[in-house]
Amino acid sequence: MVDLSMVNWARAQFALTAMYHWIFVPLTLGLSFLCAFYETLYVRTGKEEWKNIAKFWMTLFGINFAIGVATGIILEFEFGTNWSNYSWMVGDIFGAPLAVEGIVAFFLEATFFAVMFFGWDRVSKNFHLFSTWMVAIGSNLSALWILVANGWMQFPTGMAFNPATVRFEMQNFWEVLFSPVAMAKFTHTTSTSFMVGALFVITVSSWYLLKGRHVEMAKKSIIVASVFGLLSTCYAAWTGDESAFVNASTQPMKLAAYEGLYDGEKGAGIVALGWLNSEKKPGDSLPAFDFEIKIPGGLALLANREINSFVPGINDLVYGNAEEGIESVAAKMEKGKAAIADLAAYKAALKVGDAQAADGALAKFNANQEYLGYGYLLSPEQTVPPVATTFYSFHIMVFLAVLFLLIFVLFLIAAVKDTIAAKRGLLSLGFISFFLAMIASQSGWVVAEVGRQPWAIQGLMPVNVATTNISAGSVQTTFFMFLAVFTLLLIAEIKIMLKQIKIGPEGF
């Protein structure tokens, strides 16, 4: 019997760790490339001011990088402590990209990290610049392999289930690596992280300009960050569109949830602004929204690249839609329960050496094995993720992304015209932009992870099957321990960052 209290605490602990870790990761990915850009300008121009700018931002990058590594290590350990069933069943697949990340990407990153920080007067300019670029590339390659592992959870491919060992085993590494979900997640995550890094530079530089300190350094930093941020935002819009398109075919329930679409329709509109009806439940006749403004045909175009196409809603996906060829969850649950029973019969026949019975049970199991995870669900409605959380997180993310595009354009224009120091209102907006970026970034993570619930592996393993058989109290204890440790680490980073920002680029 699964202890649902333990499951919920394990989910809460993983969410806590991931969200704290995600405070540091986007800044690492974005700021690493900005450091490389600033140093490239130093090497190309030979001007010491660019060197000082590069060293200043590099120092802040190093502080953030160190704290991010600590939270990331704990996150990976939790797979063994709280999610051992998951680790046992998919370790052959899930562990491979994480191993590559540690052996190749992190090794590349760590090798050149020391040169980047301590090699300014010990190696040539060009080799130091090469090292800085390697750190930036290594950081983003680390993200690639982690997102490949996460992408496989959301769209399992390149594998086969071994009924003898009850494990999923990798069959094609390249299918796992180049899964459309993995590629969409990598490109969208890195492009949005570049935005975060650029907005961090704008926030710090805006503070300097508001205080009248390090004016020339701040102006130059803003020009590079605004160009990088503007290009990244445009790229993020394209990758975000691609992510939604991939979701439509691989995770249609997630797409329906973040658009609040309960009843599918042809030419479905996309919600530009809306307020969900808090009383709405799957299968009832209540309206989905108290208020909404839609762009006609937008969702159909986003999901299928065809404005008059059909987009399934939550009710279609839960209860089925014969006209559109959508099978109900209840039917999938029956097939899943049959698969579980046939798997048990196969194992029992193997144990007593009855080859004929084993072959018969295996044939029946193979007919329904793709529905295996549905056999562990308690009700069809369990397949519906928290709609309000997913919907509002998605729309906050999109709204802020549009705001960031405007911020980058305004800062770039003002910086080029050299009027930025006089624009106090714009600088005040710039000063809070990084904090808005963190809200957008966290919202994106919520959409990706909350939107795929209740699955640990999409369609194959719900979270209540993936956990470790330990008491809820044990997980509660470590939850609050991690909460305290992560909060202290975050406070420490903020204090160190603020101290370094107050010092400024002097002494470099």
C-alpha positions in Angstrom: 0.0 0.0 0.0 1.5 3.4 -1.1 1.7 6.0 1.6 0.3 9.0 -0.2 1.5 11.3 2.6 5.1 10.2 1.9 4.5 10.6 -1.9 3.4 14.2 -1.3 6.3 15.0 1.0 8.8 13.5 -1.5 7.3 15.6 -4.3 7.4 18.7 -2.1 11.1 18.1 -1.2 12.0 17.6 -4.8 10.1 20.7 -5.8 11.8 22.7 -3.0 15.3 21.5 -4.1 14.6 22.1 -7.8 13.2 25.6 -7.3 16.1 26.6 -5.1 18.6 25.1 -7.6 16.7 26.9 -10.4 17.5 30.3 -8.8 21.2 29.8 -9.7 21.1 27.8 -12.9 19.7 30.4 -15.4 22.0 33.1 -14.1 25.0 30.7 -14.5 24.0 29.9 -18.1 23.3 33.5 -19.2 26.1 35.3 -17.3 28.8 32.8 -18.5 28.3 33.9 -22.1 28.2 37.6 -21.2 31.5 37.2 -19.4 32.9 35.7 -22.6 31.5 38.6 -24.7 33.1 41.2 -22.4 36.4 39.4 -22.5 36.2 39.1 -26.3 35.8 42.9 -26.5 38.9 43.3 -24.3 41.0 41.0 -26.5 39.8 42.6 -29.7 40.2 46.2 -28.6 43.0 45.9 -26.0 41.2 48.4 -23.8 41.7 47.7 -20.0 38.2 49.0 -19.3 36.7 45.9 -21.0 39.1 43.7 -19.0 37.8 45.3 -15.8 34.2 44.8 -16.9 34.8 41.2 -17.7 36.5 40.5 -14.4 33.8 42.2 -12.4 31.0 40.2 -14.0 33.1 37.1 -13.8 33.4 37.5 -10.0 29.6 37.6 -9.7 29.4 34.6 -12.0 31.8 32.6 -9.8 29.8 33.3 -6.6 26.6 32.1 -8.2 28.2 29.1 -9.8 29.6 27.8 -6.5 26.2 27.9 -4.8 24.4 26.4 -7.8 26.7 23.3 -7.8 25.9 22.6 -4.1 22.1 22.5 -4.7 22.5 20.5 -7.9 24.4 17.7 -6.2 21.6 17.4 -3.5 19.0 17.2 -6.2 20.6 14.2 -7.9 21.0 12.4 -4.5 17.3 12.6 -4.0 16.6 10.2 -6.8 18.3 7.5 -4.7 16.8 8.5 -1.3 13.2 9.3 -2.2 12.7 7.9 -5.6 14.4 4.5 -5.5 11.7 2.6 -7.5 12.0 5.2 -10.2 15.8 4.9 -10.1 15.7 1.1 -10.3 13.2 1.0 -13.2 14.8 3.6 -15.4 18.4 4.0 -14.1 19.7 2.4 -17.3 18.3 5.3 -19.4 18.0 8.2 -17.0 21.5 7.7 -15.6 23.3 7.8 -19.0 22.8 11.5 -19.8 23.6 12.4 -16.2 26.8 10.4 -16.4 27.8 12.2 -19.6 27.0 15.5 -17.9 29.4 14.7 -15.0 32.1 13.1 -17.1 32.2 15.4 -20.1 30.4 18.7 -19.6 31.1 19.3 -16.0 34.7 18.1 -16.4 35.1 20.6 -19.4 33.6 23.3 -17.3 35.7 22.6 -14.2 39.0 22.2 -16.1 38.8 25.7 -17.6 37.1 27.3 -14.6 40.4 27.7 -12.7 42.2 29.2 -15.7 39.3 31.7 -16.2 39.6 32.9 -12.6 43.3 32.6 -11.8 45.0 32.7 -15.1 44.8 36.3 -16.1 48.5 36.9 -15.7 49.7 33.3 -16.1 48.5 32.4 -19.6 48.2 34.3 -22.9 45.2 36.5 -23.6 43.9 34.2 -26.3 44.2 31.1 -24.1 42.4 32.8 -21.3 39.7 33.9 -23.6 39.4 30.3 -24.9 39.1 29.1 -21.3 36.3 31.6 -20.6 34.4 30.4 -23.7 34.9 26.8 -22.7 33.4 27.5 -19.3 30.3 29.1 -21.0 30.0 26.2 -23.4 30.6 23.6 -20.7 27.9 25.2 -18.5 25.4 25.0 -21.3 26.4 21.5 -22.2 25.7 20.5 -18.6 22.2 21.9 -19.0 21.8 19.9 -22.2 22.4 16.5 -20.6 20.2 17.3 -17.6 17.4 18.4 -19.9 17.8 15.3 -22.0 17.2 13.2 -18.9 14.2 15.4 -18.0 12.9 15.4 -21.5 12.9 11.6 -21.5 10.7 11.6 -18.4 8.2 13.7 -20.3 8.5 11.8 -23.6 10.0 8.3 -23.1 11.6 7.1 -26.3 14.6 5.0 -27.4 13.9 2.3 -24.9 12.2 -1.0 -24.3 10.6 -2.6 -21.2 12.2 -5.8 -20.0 9.5 -7.9 -18.2 12.0 -10.3 -16.8 13.8 -7.6 -14.8 10.9 -5.1 -14.6 13.1 -2.3 -15.9 13.1 0.1 -18.8 16.3 -0.4 -20.8 17.9 1.9 -23.4 17.8 0.7 -27.0 18.8 3.8 -28.9 20.9 6.5 -27.2 20.5 8.9 -30.1 16.7 8.7 -29.9 17.0 9.7 -26.3 19.4 12.5 -27.1 17.6 14.0 -30.0 14.1 13.5 -28.7 11.9 16.5 -29.9 11.0 17.2 -26.3 14.6 17.2 -25.1 15.7 19.5 -27.9 12.8 21.9 -27.3 13.5 22.0 -23.6 17.2 22.6 -24.1 16.8 25.4 -26.6 14.0 27.1 -24.7 15.7 26.8 -21.3 19.1 28.2 -22.5 17.5 31.0 -24.5 15.4 32.1 -21.5 18.5 31.8 -19.3 20.4 34.1 -21.6 17.5 36.6 -20.9 18.0 36.2 -17.2 21.7 36.8 -17.4 21.2 39.9 -19.5 18.6 41.3 -17.1 20.9 40.7 -14.1 23.5 42.9 -15.8 20.9 45.5 -16.5 19.7 45.4 -12.9 23.1 45.9 -11.4 24.1 48.5 -14.0 20.8 50.4 -13.5 21.6 50.6 -9.7 25.0 52.0 -10.5 23.6 54.7 -12.8 20.9 55.6 -10.3 23.6 56.1 -7.7 25.9 57.9 -10.2 28.7 55.3 -9.7 30.8 53.5 -12.3 28.8 55.3 -15.0 30.9 54.4 -18.0 31.3 50.7 -16.9 27.5 50.5 -16.4 26.7 52.0 -19.8 29.1 49.7 -21.7 27.7 46.7 -19.8 24.2 47.7 -20.7 24.9 47.9 -24.4 26.2 44.4 -24.6 23.6 43.0 -22.3 20.7 44.7 -24.2 21.8 43.3 -27.6 22.3 39.9 -26.1 19.0 40.0 -24.2 17.1 41.3 -27.3 18.4 38.5 -29.5 17.8 35.9 -26.7 14.2 37.1 -26.2 13.4 36.8 -29.9 15.0 33.3 -29.9 13.1 32.4 -26.7 9.8 33.3 -28.4 10.6 30.9 -31.3 11.7 28.1 -29.0 8.7 28.6 -26.8 6.4 28.3 -29.8 8.2 25.1 -30.7 7.9 23.8 -27.2 4.1 24.3 -27.3 3.9 22.6 -30.7 5.8 19.6 -29.3 3.6 19.5 -26.2 0.5 19.3 -28.4 1.6 15.9 -29.8 3.5 14.5 -26.8 1.7 16.0 -23.7 -1.7 17.3 -24.9 -3.0 17.4 -21.3 -0.3 19.8 -20.3 -1.2 22.1 -23.3 -4.9 21.9 -22.4 -4.0 22.8 -18.7 -1.9 25.8 -19.4 -4.6 27.2 -21.8 -7.5 26.3 -19.5 -9.1 24.4 -22.3 -11.7 21.9 -21.0 -13.7 21.2 -24.2 -11.8 20.7 -27.4 -12.7 22.6 -30.5 -11.7 23.3 -34.0 -10.0 26.6 -34.5 -9.4 26.9 -30.7 -8.4 30.4 -29.6 -5.5 31.2 -27.4 -6.1 32.9 -24.1 -4.4 36.3 -24.1 -5.9 37.3 -20.7 -8.2 35.4 -18.5 -9.4 34.5 -15.0 -10.3 30.8 -14.3 -13.6 29.7 -12.7 -12.3 28.3 -9.4 -15.4 26.0 -9.2 -14.7 24.3 -12.6 -14.1 20.6 -12.5 -13.5 18.1 -15.3 -16.8 16.7 -16.7 -19.1 19.4 -15.3 -21.0 22.0 -17.3 -19.7 25.1 -15.6 -17.8 27.7 -17.7 -14.0 27.4 -17.6 -13.5 31.2 -17.2 -15.0 34.0 -15.2 -13.3 36.4 -17.7 -11.3 35.8 -20.8 -9.9 37.5 -23.9 -8.9 35.1 -26.7 -7.0 35.4 -30.0 -9.3 33.4 -32.4 -7.6 30.4 -33.9 -4.4 31.1 -32.0 -4.2 27.8 -30.1 -5.0 25.7 -33.1 -2.2 27.4 -35.0 0.2 27.0 -32.1 -0.7 23.3 -31.6 -1.1 22.0 -35.1 0.2 24.7 -37.4 -3.3 24.8 -38.9 -5.8 27.4 -37.8 -9.0 25.3 -38.3 -7.6 22.2 -36.7 -9.0 20.4 -33.6 -7.3 20.9 -30.3 -8.4 18.4 -27.6 -9.4 19.7 -24.2 -9.2 18.2 -20.7 -12.6 16.5 -21.0 -11.7 15.0 -24.3 -8.5 13.6 -23.0 -10.0 12.3 -19.7 -13.4 10.9 -21.0 -12.5 10.3 -24.6 -13.7 11.6 -27.9 -14.8 8.9 -30.4 -15.2 11.4 -33.2 -11.6 12.6 -32.9 -10.3 9.1 -32.1 -9.3 9.9 -28.5 -9.5 7.0 -26.1 -10.7 7.6 -22.6 -8.5 7.3 -19.5 -10.9 4.7 -18.1 -10.3 2.4 -21.1 -6.5 3.0 -20.7 -6.7 2.1 -17.0 -8.4 -1.2 -17.8 -5.7 -2.1 -20.3 -3.1 -1.0 -17.7 -4.6 -3.2 -15.0 -4.6 -6.1 -17.5 -0.9 -5.4 -18.3 0.0 -5.5 -14.5 -1.9 -8.7 -14.0 -0.3 -10.3 -17.1 3.2 -9.2 -16.0 2.6 -10.8 -12.6 1.4 -14.0 -14.3 4.5 -14.0 -16.5 6.8 -13.6 -13.5 5.0 -16.4 -11.6 5.2 -18.7 -14.6 8.9 -18.1 -15.0 9.4 -18.8 -11.3 7.9 -22.3 -11.6 9.5 -23.0 -15.0 6.2 -23.0 -17.0 7.5 -21.7 -20.4 4.2 -22.1 -22.2 2.2 -20.1 -19.6 5.0 -17.5 -19.5 4.9 -17.1 -23.3 1.1 -16.7 -23.2 1.2 -14.1 -20.4 4.0 -12.2 -22.1 2.0 -12.0 -25.3 -0.9 -10.6 -23.5 1.3 -8.2 -21.6 3.0 -6.9 -24.8 -0.5 -6.1 -26.2 -1.1 -3.6 -23.4 2.3 -2.6 -22.0 2.1 0.9 -23.4 -0.7 1.5 -20.9 1.2 0.0 -17.9 1.3 3.3 -16.0 -2.4 3.8 -16.3 -3.0 0.6 -14.3 -1.7 2.3 -11.2 -4.1 5.3 -11.3 -6.9 5.7 -8.8 -9.3 7.5 -11.1 -9.4 9.0 -14.6 -9.5 12.5 -13.2 -6.0 11.9 -11.6 -4.5 12.5 -15.1 -5.5 16.2 -14.9 -2.7 18.4 -13.5 -3.4 21.4 -11.2 -5.0 23.6 -13.9 -5.0 26.9 -12.1 -1.3 26.6 -11.1 -0.3 25.6 -14.6 -2.5 28.2 -16.4 -1.4 31.2 -14.3 2.3 30.2 -14.3 2.2 30.0 -18.1 0.6 33.3 -18.6 2.8 35.1 -16.1 5.8 33.7 -17.9 4.5 34.9 -21.3 3.4 38.4 -20.0 6.8 39.0 -18.5 8.7 37.8 -21.6 6.8 40.5 -23.6 7.8 43.1 -21.0 11.5 42.0 -21.2 11.4 42.5 -24.9 10.3 46.0 -24.4 12.9 46.6 -21.7 15.8 45.4 -23.9 14.6 47.6 -26.8 14.3 50.7 -24.6 17.6 50.2 -22.9 19.4 49.6 -26.2 17.9 52.8 -27.7 18.8 54.9 -24.7 22.3 53.4 -24.4 23.1 54.0 -28.1 21.8 57.6 -27.8 23.8 58.0 -24.6 20.7 59.3 -22.8 20.3 56.4 -20.4 21.8 58.1 -17.3 19.0 60.7 -17.4 16.1 58.2 -17.7 15.4 57.6 -14.1 12.1 55.8 -14.7 13.6 53.4 -17.1 16.5 52.7 -14.7 14.0 52.0 -11.9 12.3 49.5 -14.2 15.7 48.1 -15.1 16.6 47.8 -11.4 13.7 45.4 -10.7 13.9 43.5 -14.0 16.1 40.7 -12.7 13.7 40.0 -9.9 10.9 39.8 -12.5 13.1 37.5 -14.6 13.4 35.1 -11.7 9.6 35.0 -11.4 9.3 34.3 -15.1 12.0 31.6 -14.9 10.4 29.9 -11.9 7.0 30.1 -13.6 8.4 28.3 -16.6 9.7 25.5 -14.4 6.3 25.2 -12.7 4.6 24.9 -16.1 7.0 22.1 -17.2 6.9 20.0 -14.1 3.4 20.7 -12.5 1.9 20.5 -16.0 3.0 16.9 -16.4 1.6 15.6 -13.2 0.7 12.9 -12.1 3.5 11.3 -14.1 7.1 10.6 -13.1 7.4 9.1 -16.6 4.8 10.2 -19.0 2.1 7.5 -19.4 4.3 4.8 -17.9 4.9 5.5 -14.2 2.8 7.8 -12.0 4.6 9.4 -9.0 2.9 7.2 -6.5 4.7 4.2 -7.9 8.1 5.9 -8.2 8.9 6.6 -4.6 11.0 4.8 -1.9 9.4 2.7 0.8 10.3 5.0 3.7 8.2 6.9 6.2 6.7 10.3 5.6 8.4 11.5 8.8 11.8 10.8 7.4 11.1 12.9 4.3 9.5 15.7 6.4 12.7 15.9 8.5 15.0 16.2 5.5 12.5 18.7 3.9 12.9 21.2 6.7 16.6 20.5 6.9 17.0 21.3 3.2 14.8 24.3 3.6 17.0 25.7 6.3 20.3 24.9 4.4 19.1 26.3 1.1 17.8 29.4 2.6 21.1 30.0 4.4 22.9 29.4 1.1 20.7 31.8 -0.7 21.2 34.5 2.0 24.9 33.9 1.9 25.0 34.4 -1.9 22.9 37.5 -1.7 25.1 39.0 1.0 28.3 38.1 -0.9 26.9 39.4 -4.2 25.7 42.7 -2.6 29.1 43.2 -1.0 30.9 42.6 -4.3 28.5 44.9 -6.2 29.0 47.7 -3.6 32.8 47.3 -4.1 32.3 47.5 -7.8 35.0 47.0 -10.4 37.7 48.8 -8.5 40.9 46.8 -8.0 40.5 44.6 -11.1 
